[in-house]
Amino acid sequence: MRVLATVAAVLSAYLPCTARSGEGPEVVTLKTRDGLSLEADWYPGGEGMPGIVGLHMFPADRSSWKSLAERRPAGFHFLAVDLRGYGGSRTQDGKDLGERVKARDATLFQAMWQDAEAAVKHLRETAKCDGKRIGIVGASVGCSLAIDTAVRDGGLAGVACLSPGTNYFGIPSLDHARSWPAATPMLMLCPDAEADSGARPLAQALAGREGIEVHTFIGGPDLHGTNLFAKVEGLEGRVARWFELALGGQRLDGAVDAWERGPEAAADAGAGDLERGPLRIDPFGFSLWCRTGEKLRPPSEISISVGFRGKSMVLTGEAGGDGSLLGAALETTEGGKTTSRPLGVLKGAALVRGGLAEIRVPWSLFGAGPGDDVSLNVNVTYHEGSVLSAGASGGKVPKWW
């Protein structure tokens, strides 16, 4: 066999890092399905990159997201919306909806999910974001709208909530949480004085789902919603990093975007026909891609070795052209005993198309998770015995927070 290249690095070196973006916003107009026109600040990112929607609290406006938008991960989009009745969206068809906001008109607030829907649509269609890598951050009633929208959409990649509640303005967030999409992470942040009326009951409704985090801070109403940013030093950076972990994961789509390309790694001598990205890990799984000048032919053999907690595990199978790992099997060695378990077809695990091989495997397959120390080695054998190999020695699966 001819070994084309080896990517050797410590896993922690490939953890996502938040980079400040200096680009200012562009004011855009969003159209809702019920015919309203909303103003929003769009902080552009790259085509095919993830995007974040910001839904402000009562009473506030889109400017409350400025500090977070400026700390968004490099290349990400951020869209901060003035909800109906607020700021640049206050007047609609000559009618001042601001009075209904002041009166806390529940009917108005219960229709605002359409505002969030219009923002997600803008990111998918106008900004040309990766439609599967869009998240929402909400504050106070904006949390309720974010949760409602995520359930209605079913395809969002993560939601962060600052001071969530169970029933702001008649929006039944507890009911929505019980229909929460599987494997969609949620981060909830609030002062401890508010936790029992919002974050903790929601966490109970979400019990058993992966990636649900609740974190409280000492304080009361002065820390409500986006006021947390002014009171808790460095919070914007931590929330931005959470979104980077939640939205940044590689997708098996037969393409390589700017996020997936990542930092360049030096190739071995004589490997000029190989291009590959970094081995990336997040709390859900790990991913990498390799591209060679020679045509990769499905099925290509995949071998992935994972070591943690004194166990050695090897996943094998054949990568097809539809993103499935065919004939998958998992061999586990622990305490000198080796067992093998057939897995059949693993969808969304490996894709070979043209000259590109993409791999995306969840930690849950191995019984590992955030906080575990792991080692990894990945091999792709395509035609004529050629091997693409990526390795890493030592590192932790990152935690969401």
C-alpha positions as CSV (number, residue, x, y, z in Angstrom):
1,M,0.0,0.0,0.0
2,R,1.1,3.6,-0.7
3,V,0.5,6.0,2.2
4,L,-0.2,9.4,0.7
5,A,-0.1,11.5,3.9
6,T,-0.6,11.6,7.6
7,V,-2.2,14.4,9.5
8,A,-0.8,14.1,13.0
9,A,-2.0,16.6,15.7
10,V,-3.2,16.9,19.2
11,L,-7.0,16.9,19.1
12,S,-7.2,20.1,21.2
13,A,-5.3,22.0,18.5
14,Y,-8.3,21.6,16.2
15,L,-10.9,22.8,18.7
16,P,-13.0,25.6,17.2
17,C,-11.8,29.1,18.1
18,T,-13.9,32.3,18.0
19,A,-12.5,35.1,15.9
20,R,-13.8,38.6,16.0
21,S,-15.3,39.9,12.8
22,G,-14.9,43.6,12.0
23,E,-17.6,43.8,9.3
24,G,-20.5,46.1,10.2
25,P,-24.1,45.2,9.5
26,E,-26.2,45.8,6.4
27,V,-29.8,46.9,7.1
28,V,-32.2,44.5,5.3
29,T,-36.0,44.1,5.0
30,L,-37.6,40.8,5.8
31,K,-41.1,39.8,4.6
32,T,-43.2,37.6,6.9
33,R,-45.8,35.1,5.7
34,D,-48.6,37.4,7.0
35,G,-47.3,40.3,5.0
36,L,-45.3,42.4,7.5
37,S,-42.0,44.2,6.7
38,L,-39.3,43.9,9.3
39,E,-36.0,45.7,9.6
40,A,-32.9,43.6,10.5
41,D,-29.2,44.0,10.8
42,W,-27.4,41.5,8.7
43,Y,-23.7,40.9,9.5
44,P,-22.6,38.9,6.4
45,G,-20.5,35.8,6.5
46,G,-19.4,33.4,3.7
47,E,-21.5,31.5,1.2
48,G,-22.3,28.0,2.4
49,M,-21.4,29.0,6.0
50,P,-23.5,28.8,9.2
51,G,-25.8,31.6,10.3
52,I,-27.3,32.8,13.6
53,V,-30.6,34.7,14.1
54,G,-31.0,37.0,17.1
55,L,-34.4,37.5,18.6
56,H,-34.5,40.3,21.2
57,M,-36.3,40.6,24.5
58,F,-39.2,42.9,25.8
59,P,-38.5,45.8,25.8
60,A,-35.5,46.0,23.5
61,D,-34.6,46.0,19.8
62,R,-32.1,44.4,17.4
63,S,-29.2,46.6,18.7
64,S,-29.0,44.5,21.8
65,W,-27.3,41.8,19.8
66,K,-24.5,44.0,18.5
67,S,-21.8,42.8,20.9
68,L,-22.5,39.1,20.2
69,A,-22.7,39.7,16.5
70,E,-19.3,41.3,16.5
71,R,-17.9,38.2,18.3
72,R,-19.6,35.7,16.0
73,P,-17.3,32.9,14.7
74,A,-15.2,33.8,11.7
75,G,-17.2,33.4,8.5
76,F,-20.6,33.0,10.2
77,H,-23.6,35.2,9.4
78,F,-25.6,37.0,12.1
79,L,-29.0,38.4,11.5
80,A,-30.5,40.6,14.3
81,V,-34.2,41.2,13.8
82,D,-36.5,44.0,15.0
83,L,-39.6,42.0,15.9
84,R,-43.0,43.4,14.9
85,G,-43.9,46.4,16.9
86,Y,-40.3,47.2,17.8
87,G,-37.7,49.6,16.4
88,G,-37.6,49.7,12.6
89,S,-40.5,47.2,12.5
90,R,-42.9,49.3,14.7
91,T,-45.0,50.7,12.0
92,Q,-46.9,48.4,9.6
93,D,-49.2,49.7,6.8
94,G,-49.5,53.0,8.7
95,K,-50.4,51.3,11.9
96,D,-48.3,51.7,15.0
97,L,-47.9,48.3,16.6
98,G,-45.8,49.7,19.3
99,E,-48.9,50.4,21.4
100,R,-49.8,46.8,21.2
101,V,-46.3,45.9,22.4
102,K,-46.6,48.2,25.4
103,A,-50.0,46.7,26.2
104,R,-48.4,43.2,26.1
105,D,-50.9,42.1,23.5
106,A,-50.5,38.3,23.6
107,T,-52.0,37.9,20.1
108,L,-49.2,40.0,18.7
109,F,-46.5,38.1,20.5
110,Q,-47.9,34.7,19.6
111,A,-47.6,35.7,15.9
112,M,-44.0,36.6,16.1
113,W,-42.7,33.1,15.2
114,Q,-43.4,34.3,11.7
115,D,-40.7,37.0,12.2
116,A,-38.2,34.3,13.2
117,E,-39.2,32.2,10.3
118,A,-38.6,35.1,7.9
119,A,-35.1,35.6,9.4
120,V,-34.2,31.9,8.9
121,K,-35.5,32.1,5.3
122,H,-33.3,35.1,4.7
123,L,-30.2,33.2,5.8
124,R,-31.1,30.2,3.8
125,E,-32.1,31.9,0.5
126,T,-30.5,35.4,0.4
127,A,-27.4,34.9,2.5
128,K,-27.0,31.4,1.0
129,C,-26.1,29.9,4.3
130,D,-25.9,26.1,4.8
131,G,-29.5,25.4,5.5
132,K,-28.7,22.7,8.0
133,R,-26.3,24.9,10.0
134,I,-28.5,27.7,11.2
135,G,-29.2,28.5,14.9
136,I,-31.2,31.0,16.9
137,V,-30.3,33.0,20.0
138,G,-33.2,34.5,21.9
139,A,-33.6,36.7,25.0
140,S,-36.6,36.5,27.3
141,V,-39.7,36.2,25.0
142,G,-37.2,35.8,22.2
143,C,-36.3,32.5,23.7
144,S,-40.0,31.4,23.5
145,L,-40.0,32.4,19.8
146,A,-36.7,30.6,19.2
147,I,-38.0,27.3,20.8
148,D,-41.3,27.6,18.9
149,T,-39.5,28.2,15.6
150,A,-37.1,25.3,16.1
151,V,-39.9,22.9,16.6
152,R,-41.8,24.2,13.6
153,D,-38.7,24.2,11.4
154,G,-37.3,20.9,12.5
155,G,-34.0,21.5,10.8
156,L,-32.2,24.1,13.0
157,A,-28.8,23.2,14.4
158,G,-29.0,24.8,17.8
159,V,-30.8,27.3,20.0
160,A,-29.3,29.5,22.8
161,C,-31.7,31.1,25.3
162,L,-30.9,34.0,27.7
163,S,-33.6,34.0,30.5
164,P,-36.1,31.5,29.0
165,G,-39.6,31.3,30.4
166,T,-42.3,28.6,30.3
167,N,-45.1,30.9,29.1
168,Y,-44.1,34.4,28.1
169,F,-47.2,36.2,26.7
170,G,-49.1,33.0,26.3
171,I,-46.4,31.2,24.2
172,P,-46.5,27.6,25.6
173,S,-42.7,26.9,25.6
174,L,-43.1,23.8,27.9
175,D,-45.4,22.2,25.3
176,H,-43.0,23.1,22.5
177,A,-40.0,21.7,24.4
178,R,-41.8,18.3,24.7
179,S,-41.7,18.2,20.9
180,W,-38.1,19.2,20.7
181,P,-36.2,17.9,17.6
182,A,-33.9,15.0,18.4
183,A,-30.1,15.8,18.6
184,T,-30.6,19.6,18.5
185,P,-28.6,21.2,21.3
186,M,-30.0,24.0,23.5
187,L,-28.0,26.3,25.8
188,M,-30.0,28.1,28.6
189,L,-28.4,31.0,30.6
190,C,-30.1,33.0,33.3
191,P,-29.7,34.5,36.8
192,D,-30.3,32.0,39.5
193,A,-33.3,33.9,40.7
194,E,-35.1,33.1,37.4
195,A,-34.0,29.5,37.0
196,D,-37.0,27.8,38.7
197,S,-39.5,29.7,36.6
198,G,-37.9,29.0,33.2
199,A,-34.7,27.1,32.5
200,R,-35.1,24.3,35.0
201,P,-38.7,23.3,34.1
202,L,-37.7,23.5,30.4
203,A,-34.7,21.2,31.1
204,Q,-37.0,18.7,32.8
205,A,-39.2,18.7,29.7
206,L,-36.1,18.1,27.6
207,A,-34.7,15.3,29.8
208,G,-33.0,12.5,28.0
209,R,-32.0,14.6,24.9
210,E,-28.4,15.2,24.0
211,G,-26.7,18.6,24.3
212,I,-29.1,20.4,26.8
213,E,-27.2,22.7,29.1
214,V,-28.4,25.0,31.9
215,H,-26.1,27.6,33.5
216,T,-27.0,30.2,36.1
217,F,-25.3,33.3,37.4
218,I,-25.7,34.9,40.8
219,G,-28.2,37.7,40.5
220,G,-31.7,38.8,39.8
221,P,-33.7,40.9,37.3
222,D,-30.6,43.0,36.6
223,L,-29.2,40.0,34.7
224,H,-32.4,39.3,32.7
225,G,-31.9,38.5,29.0
226,T,-29.2,40.4,27.1
227,N,-28.4,42.3,30.3
228,L,-26.2,39.3,31.0
229,F,-23.7,40.5,28.4
230,A,-23.1,43.7,30.3
231,K,-22.8,42.0,33.6
232,V,-20.9,38.8,32.9
233,E,-17.4,39.4,31.5
234,G,-16.6,37.4,28.3
235,L,-20.0,35.9,28.0
236,E,-20.4,36.9,24.3
237,G,-17.2,35.0,23.5
238,R,-18.5,31.9,25.3
239,V,-21.9,32.0,23.6
240,A,-20.1,32.5,20.2
241,R,-17.9,29.4,20.9
242,W,-21.1,27.4,21.8
243,F,-22.6,28.3,18.4
244,E,-19.3,27.3,16.7
245,L,-19.5,23.9,18.3
246,A,-23.2,23.5,17.6
247,L,-23.2,24.8,14.0
248,G,-19.7,24.3,12.7
249,G,-19.7,20.5,12.3
250,Q,-18.9,19.1,8.9
251,R,-21.8,17.9,6.8
252,L,-21.6,15.1,4.2
253,D,-22.6,17.1,1.1
254,G,-19.9,16.4,-1.4
255,A,-18.5,20.0,-1.0
256,V,-15.9,21.7,1.1
257,D,-16.7,25.1,2.6
258,A,-14.4,27.6,4.3
259,W,-15.1,26.2,7.8
260,E,-14.3,22.6,6.7
261,R,-11.1,23.7,5.0
262,G,-9.7,25.1,8.2
263,P,-6.0,25.5,8.8
264,E,-3.7,24.0,6.3
265,A,-1.5,21.1,7.5
266,A,1.8,20.2,6.0
267,A,1.7,17.2,3.7
268,D,4.4,14.5,3.5
269,A,6.9,14.8,0.7
270,G,5.5,13.4,-2.6
271,A,1.9,13.9,-1.6
272,G,1.2,16.8,-3.8
273,D,-1.9,15.1,-5.2
274,L,-3.6,15.1,-1.8
275,E,-5.6,17.9,-0.2
276,R,-7.2,17.5,3.1
277,G,-8.8,19.4,6.0
278,P,-8.1,19.1,9.7
279,L,-9.6,16.4,11.9
280,R,-12.3,18.3,13.7
281,I,-14.1,17.3,16.8
282,D,-17.2,18.6,18.5
283,P,-19.5,17.3,21.3
284,F,-21.5,15.2,18.9
285,G,-18.8,13.6,16.8
286,F,-15.7,14.0,14.7
287,S,-15.3,14.7,11.0
288,L,-12.6,15.1,8.3
289,W,-12.3,15.2,4.5
290,C,-9.6,14.2,2.1
291,R,-9.5,14.9,-1.7
292,T,-7.0,13.4,-4.1
293,G,-6.3,14.0,-7.8
294,E,-7.1,10.4,-8.5
295,K,-10.8,9.5,-8.7
296,L,-12.1,7.9,-5.6
297,R,-14.4,5.0,-6.3
298,P,-17.2,4.0,-4.1
299,P,-17.3,1.7,-2.3
300,S,-14.1,2.7,-0.5
301,E,-13.0,0.9,2.7
302,I,-13.0,2.9,5.9
303,S,-11.2,2.0,9.1
304,I,-11.6,4.2,12.2
305,S,-9.8,3.4,15.5
306,V,-10.9,5.0,18.7
307,G,-9.3,4.6,22.1
308,F,-10.7,5.8,25.5
309,R,-11.3,4.6,29.1
310,G,-9.0,1.6,28.5
311,K,-10.9,0.4,25.5
312,S,-9.8,0.0,21.9
313,M,-12.5,0.2,19.3
314,V,-12.3,-0.2,15.5
315,L,-15.2,0.8,13.1
316,T,-15.0,-0.7,9.6
317,G,-17.2,-0.5,6.5
318,E,-17.4,0.6,2.9
319,A,-18.3,4.2,2.1
320,G,-20.8,4.6,-0.7
321,G,-21.9,7.5,-2.8
322,D,-25.0,8.3,-0.8
323,G,-23.3,9.1,2.6
324,S,-23.8,5.6,4.1
325,L,-21.2,3.3,5.6
326,L,-22.2,-0.1,4.3
327,G,-21.5,-3.4,6.0
328,A,-20.4,-1.5,9.1
329,A,-19.0,-3.5,12.1
330,L,-17.6,-2.4,15.4
331,E,-14.8,-4.4,17.1
332,T,-14.1,-3.7,20.8
333,T,-11.1,-4.8,22.8
334,E,-11.2,-4.4,26.6
335,G,-9.3,-6.2,29.3
336,G,-7.7,-8.5,26.7
337,K,-11.1,-9.6,25.4
338,T,-12.3,-8.8,21.8
339,T,-15.9,-8.7,20.7
340,S,-17.4,-7.8,17.3
341,R,-20.8,-6.3,16.6
342,P,-22.3,-6.0,13.1
343,L,-24.0,-2.6,12.6
344,G,-25.3,-2.9,9.0
345,V,-25.8,0.4,7.3
346,L,-24.8,3.6,9.1
347,K,-26.5,6.6,7.3
348,G,-24.7,9.9,7.2
349,A,-21.3,8.5,8.3
350,A,-19.2,8.4,5.1
351,L,-19.4,9.7,1.6
352,V,-17.2,9.1,-1.4
353,R,-17.9,11.3,-4.5
354,G,-15.5,12.1,-7.3
355,G,-12.1,12.9,-5.7
356,L,-13.6,13.6,-2.2
357,A,-14.0,11.4,0.8
358,E,-16.0,12.8,3.8
359,I,-16.4,11.2,7.2
360,R,-18.7,12.2,10.0
361,V,-19.1,9.8,12.9
362,P,-21.0,10.4,16.2
363,W,-19.3,9.7,19.6
364,S,-22.4,7.9,20.8
365,L,-21.5,5.0,18.5
366,F,-18.5,4.3,20.6
367,G,-20.1,5.2,23.9
368,A,-17.9,8.2,24.3
369,G,-19.0,11.8,24.9
370,P,-18.0,15.3,26.1
371,G,-15.1,15.3,28.5
372,D,-13.7,11.9,27.5
373,D,-10.0,11.6,26.6
374,V,-9.8,9.9,23.3
375,S,-7.3,9.0,20.6
376,L,-8.2,8.6,16.9
377,N,-6.9,7.2,13.7
378,V,-8.8,7.2,10.4
379,N,-7.9,5.4,7.2
380,V,-9.6,5.5,3.8
381,T,-8.5,2.8,1.3
382,Y,-9.7,3.5,-2.2
383,H,-8.5,1.8,-5.4
384,E,-5.2,0.1,-6.0
385,G,-4.5,-0.2,-2.3
386,S,-3.9,3.6,-1.8
387,V,-4.6,4.9,1.7
388,L,-5.6,8.3,3.1
389,S,-4.7,8.4,6.8
390,A,-5.4,10.9,9.5
391,G,-4.3,10.5,13.1
392,A,-4.4,12.2,16.4
393,S,-2.9,11.3,19.8
394,G,-4.6,12.4,23.0
395,G,-7.3,15.0,23.5
396,K,-10.7,15.6,25.1
397,V,-14.1,15.6,23.4
398,P,-15.1,19.2,24.0
399,K,-18.0,20.1,26.2
400,W,-20.8,22.4,25.0
401,W,-20.0,24.9,27.7
